[in-house]
């Protein structure tokens, strides 16, 4: 186990060196992701501003939730983008090289690639979070900052787990593109207040597909709409989803028999 951090560092350094070679691509890529992130956030904030409030939230308050979601999504995209290649690796048989190495295949896949051109999206998320807190009049106390940090950590972990589940289906399904697209569409629900959904939908987004825990629940705690102890429940659900995703991955590995 002690070798894993060193291996992760080596893979991270190799990816960063490859990025530095193409600085123009790095700059343009980050500008592009920033513009895209701002466009998505602006669309929702325009809606909130036009309605005055939506689902019990004002535009200023919802800025914080959008910021937390964007930050978590950006961090997942930067450091765990390698998991998105699992389907192609399995279809082509290149996944053999991961299975045959004396290190966990999940670890190798998770750290195989980073996407440094997505720092722009993360930066937009961080800015929106602090800007939203400021314009909403929320004091930057230790509790508030700890809640925001917990939200980002849990959100990144949830994105990792859910995308891992989607990619693990590659061991059973030849082409899981449609499943990936379905989850990408479901991800949009992280940007909509949960109270507008029926009860069964809220229950699903709080447990089986815990998208509500990425931004909505932490934001509710910050603005006094939910008790702080709910963060402990959210941490438990996040851990359960991670364990479930890893279990599914191990089940898929037992099924894997190369491309031939």
Secondary structure, DSSP 8 states (H G I E B T S, - for coil): -HHHHHHHHHHHHHHHHHHHTTHHHHHHHHHHHHHHHHHHHHHHHHHHHHHSEETTEEHHHHHHHHHHHHHHHHHHHHHSGGGGGHHHHHHHTTTHHHHSSSS-HHHHHHTS---GGGHHHHHHHHHHHHHHHHHTT----HHHHHHHHHHHHHHHHHHHHHHHHHHHGGGT-S--HHHHHHHHHHGGGGGS-GGGS-HHHHHHTTTTT-GGGTTHHHHHHHTTSS-TTHHHHHHHHHHHHHHHHHHHHHHHHHH-----
